[in-house]
């Protein structure tokens, strides 16, 4: 179970779309999250060590992040 806070306009639009689709707000949000996750995974691949090629990601995460940030900002 997750609690989700939407601003009033987002909630209004979500409720309207759920009503138009004939589904509950909860089901509508589940569909939205599923679609977002599917698009994110297809765009970026899997998460963590499975897509990075680094088997030691959890151990060396700070050093790897530091390298990435230095490379990004020292162009």
mmCIF file of the C-alpha atoms, coordinates in Angstrom:
data_MODEL
# 
_entry.id   MODEL 
# 
loop_
_atom_site.group_PDB 
_atom_site.id 
_atom_site.type_symbol 
_atom_site.label_atom_id 
_atom_site.label_alt_id 
_atom_site.label_comp_id 
_atom_site.label_asym_id 
_atom_site.label_entity_id 
_atom_site.label_seq_id 
_atom_site.pdbx_PDB_ins_code 
_atom_site.Cartn_x 
_atom_site.Cartn_y 
_atom_site.Cartn_z 
_atom_site.occupancy 
_atom_site.B_iso_or_equiv 
_atom_site.pdbx_formal_charge 
_atom_site.auth_seq_id 
_atom_site.auth_comp_id 
_atom_site.auth_asym_id 
_atom_site.auth_atom_id 
_atom_site.pdbx_PDB_model_num 
ATOM 1  C CA . UNK A 1 1  ? 0.000   0.000  0.000   1.00 0.00 ? 1  UNK A CA 1 
ATOM 2  C CA . UNK A 1 2  ? 1.312   3.422  -0.973  1.00 0.00 ? 2  UNK A CA 1 
ATOM 3  C CA . UNK A 1 3  ? -0.102  6.817  -0.149  1.00 0.00 ? 3  UNK A CA 1 
ATOM 4  C CA . UNK A 1 4  ? 0.137   9.314  -2.977  1.00 0.00 ? 4  UNK A CA 1 
ATOM 5  C CA . UNK A 1 5  ? -0.225  13.083 -2.769  1.00 0.00 ? 5  UNK A CA 1 
ATOM 6  C CA . UNK A 1 6  ? -1.377  14.894 -5.882  1.00 0.00 ? 6  UNK A CA 1 
ATOM 7  C CA . UNK A 1 7  ? -1.933  18.578 -6.253  1.00 0.00 ? 7  UNK A CA 1 
ATOM 8  C CA . UNK A 1 8  ? -5.624  19.491 -6.666  1.00 0.00 ? 8  UNK A CA 1 
ATOM 9  C CA . UNK A 1 9  ? -5.417  19.893 -10.453 1.00 0.00 ? 9  UNK A CA 1 
ATOM 10 C CA . UNK A 1 10 ? -3.674  16.531 -10.917 1.00 0.00 ? 10 UNK A CA 1 
ATOM 11 C CA . UNK A 1 11 ? -6.266  14.829 -8.748  1.00 0.00 ? 11 UNK A CA 1 
ATOM 12 C CA . UNK A 1 12 ? -9.114  16.477 -10.654 1.00 0.00 ? 12 UNK A CA 1 
ATOM 13 C CA . UNK A 1 13 ? -7.760  15.357 -14.022 1.00 0.00 ? 13 UNK A CA 1 
ATOM 14 C CA . UNK A 1 14 ? -6.978  11.839 -12.747 1.00 0.00 ? 14 UNK A CA 1 
ATOM 15 C CA . UNK A 1 15 ? -10.485 11.464 -11.345 1.00 0.00 ? 15 UNK A CA 1 
ATOM 16 C CA . UNK A 1 16 ? -12.054 12.715 -14.590 1.00 0.00 ? 16 UNK A CA 1 
ATOM 17 C CA . UNK A 1 17 ? -10.008 10.337 -16.728 1.00 0.00 ? 17 UNK A CA 1 
ATOM 18 C CA . UNK A 1 18 ? -10.697 7.391  -14.424 1.00 0.00 ? 18 UNK A CA 1 
ATOM 19 C CA . UNK A 1 19 ? -14.409 8.196  -14.575 1.00 0.00 ? 19 UNK A CA 1 
ATOM 20 C CA . UNK A 1 20 ? -14.325 8.435  -18.385 1.00 0.00 ? 20 UNK A CA 1 
ATOM 21 C CA . UNK A 1 21 ? -12.551 5.064  -18.533 1.00 0.00 ? 21 UNK A CA 1 
ATOM 22 C CA . UNK A 1 22 ? -15.068 3.539  -16.106 1.00 0.00 ? 22 UNK A CA 1 
ATOM 23 C CA . UNK A 1 23 ? -12.435 2.500  -13.561 1.00 0.00 ? 23 UNK A CA 1 
ATOM 24 C CA . UNK A 1 24 ? -11.566 3.482  -10.020 1.00 0.00 ? 24 UNK A CA 1 
ATOM 25 C CA . UNK A 1 25 ? -9.020  6.173  -9.272  1.00 0.00 ? 25 UNK A CA 1 
ATOM 26 C CA . UNK A 1 26 ? -6.797  3.524  -7.678  1.00 0.00 ? 26 UNK A CA 1 
ATOM 27 C CA . UNK A 1 27 ? -6.899  1.364  -10.804 1.00 0.00 ? 27 UNK A CA 1 
ATOM 28 C CA . UNK A 1 28 ? -6.219  4.397  -13.002 1.00 0.00 ? 28 UNK A CA 1 
ATOM 29 C CA . UNK A 1 29 ? -3.130  5.304  -10.969 1.00 0.00 ? 29 UNK A CA 1 
ATOM 30 C CA . UNK A 1 30 ? -1.929  1.678  -11.065 1.00 0.00 ? 30 UNK A CA 1 
ATOM 31 C CA . UNK A 1 31 ? -2.212  1.741  -14.869 1.00 0.00 ? 31 UNK A CA 1 
ATOM 32 C CA . UNK A 1 32 ? -0.330  5.049  -15.026 1.00 0.00 ? 32 UNK A CA 1 
ATOM 33 C CA . UNK A 1 33 ? 2.479   3.775  -12.814 1.00 0.00 ? 33 UNK A CA 1 
ATOM 34 C CA . UNK A 1 34 ? 2.720   0.523  -14.788 1.00 0.00 ? 34 UNK A CA 1 
ATOM 35 C CA . UNK A 1 35 ? 2.912   2.419  -18.084 1.00 0.00 ? 35 UNK A CA 1 
ATOM 36 C CA . UNK A 1 36 ? 5.548   4.776  -16.687 1.00 0.00 ? 36 UNK A CA 1 
ATOM 37 C CA . UNK A 1 37 ? 7.660   1.916  -15.360 1.00 0.00 ? 37 UNK A CA 1 
ATOM 38 C CA . UNK A 1 38 ? 7.374   -0.013 -18.625 1.00 0.00 ? 38 UNK A CA 1 
ATOM 39 C CA . UNK A 1 39 ? 8.485   3.042  -20.602 1.00 0.00 ? 39 UNK A CA 1 
ATOM 40 C CA . UNK A 1 40 ? 11.310  3.763  -18.176 1.00 0.00 ? 40 UNK A CA 1 
ATOM 41 C CA . UNK A 1 41 ? 12.625  0.202  -18.261 1.00 0.00 ? 41 UNK A CA 1 
ATOM 42 C CA . UNK A 1 42 ? 12.400  0.045  -22.056 1.00 0.00 ? 42 UNK A CA 1 
ATOM 43 C CA . UNK A 1 43 ? 14.178  3.404  -22.355 1.00 0.00 ? 43 UNK A CA 1 
ATOM 44 C CA . UNK A 1 44 ? 16.840  2.909  -19.705 1.00 0.00 ? 44 UNK A CA 1 
ATOM 45 C CA . UNK A 1 45 ? 17.010  -0.876 -19.390 1.00 0.00 ? 45 UNK A CA 1 
ATOM 46 C CA . UNK A 1 46 ? 17.059  -2.675 -16.111 1.00 0.00 ? 46 UNK A CA 1 
ATOM 47 C CA . UNK A 1 47 ? 18.245  -1.045 -12.917 1.00 0.00 ? 47 UNK A CA 1 
ATOM 48 C CA . UNK A 1 48 ? 21.365  -1.396 -10.802 1.00 0.00 ? 48 UNK A CA 1 
ATOM 49 C CA . UNK A 1 49 ? 24.158  -3.850 -11.435 1.00 0.00 ? 49 UNK A CA 1 
ATOM 50 C CA . UNK A 1 50 ? 22.179  -5.698 -14.092 1.00 0.00 ? 50 UNK A CA 1 
ATOM 51 C CA . UNK A 1 51 ? 22.418  -2.862 -16.589 1.00 0.00 ? 51 UNK A CA 1 
ATOM 52 C CA . UNK A 1 52 ? 25.509  -1.041 -15.410 1.00 0.00 ? 52 UNK A CA 1 
ATOM 53 C CA . UNK A 1 53 ? 28.048  -3.814 -15.872 1.00 0.00 ? 53 UNK A CA 1 
ATOM 54 C CA . UNK A 1 54 ? 29.411  -3.055 -12.389 1.00 0.00 ? 54 UNK A CA 1 
ATOM 55 C CA . UNK A 1 55 ? 29.099  -6.040 -10.071 1.00 0.00 ? 55 UNK A CA 1 
ATOM 56 C CA . UNK A 1 56 ? 30.317  -3.949 -7.126  1.00 0.00 ? 56 UNK A CA 1 
ATOM 57 C CA . UNK A 1 57 ? 27.838  -1.114 -7.502  1.00 0.00 ? 57 UNK A CA 1 
ATOM 58 C CA . UNK A 1 58 ? 26.580  -1.122 -3.927  1.00 0.00 ? 58 UNK A CA 1 
ATOM 59 C CA . UNK A 1 59 ? 30.122  -1.196 -2.539  1.00 0.00 ? 59 UNK A CA 1 
ATOM 60 C CA . UNK A 1 60 ? 31.698  1.446  -4.797  1.00 0.00 ? 60 UNK A CA 1 
ATOM 61 C CA . UNK A 1 61 ? 28.644  3.606  -5.512  1.00 0.00 ? 61 UNK A CA 1 
ATOM 62 C CA . UNK A 1 62 ? 30.138  6.812  -4.080  1.00 0.00 ? 62 UNK A CA 1 
ATOM 63 C CA . UNK A 1 63 ? 33.371  6.526  -6.046  1.00 0.00 ? 63 UNK A CA 1 
ATOM 64 C CA . UNK A 1 64 ? 31.500  5.662  -9.254  1.00 0.00 ? 64 UNK A CA 1 
ATOM 65 C CA . UNK A 1 65 ? 29.122  8.603  -8.773  1.00 0.00 ? 65 UNK A CA 1 
ATOM 66 C CA . UNK A 1 66 ? 32.059  10.928 -8.114  1.00 0.00 ? 66 UNK A CA 1 
ATOM 67 C CA . UNK A 1 67 ? 33.718  9.789  -11.361 1.00 0.00 ? 67 UNK A CA 1 
ATOM 68 C CA . UNK A 1 68 ? 30.507  10.344 -13.333 1.00 0.00 ? 68 UNK A CA 1 
ATOM 69 C CA . UNK A 1 69 ? 29.977  13.821 -11.881 1.00 0.00 ? 69 UNK A CA 1 
ATOM 70 C CA . UNK A 1 70 ? 33.596  14.844 -12.462 1.00 0.00 ? 70 UNK A CA 1 
ATOM 71 C CA . UNK A 1 71 ? 33.383  13.664 -16.066 1.00 0.00 ? 71 UNK A CA 1 
ATOM 72 C CA . UNK A 1 72 ? 30.133  15.559 -16.558 1.00 0.00 ? 72 UNK A CA 1 
ATOM 73 C CA . UNK A 1 73 ? 31.303  18.877 -15.110 1.00 0.00 ? 73 UNK A CA 1 
ATOM 74 C CA . UNK A 1 74 ? 34.931  18.854 -16.279 1.00 0.00 ? 74 UNK A CA 1 
ATOM 75 C CA . UNK A 1 75 ? 34.168  18.857 -20.004 1.00 0.00 ? 75 UNK A CA 1 
# 
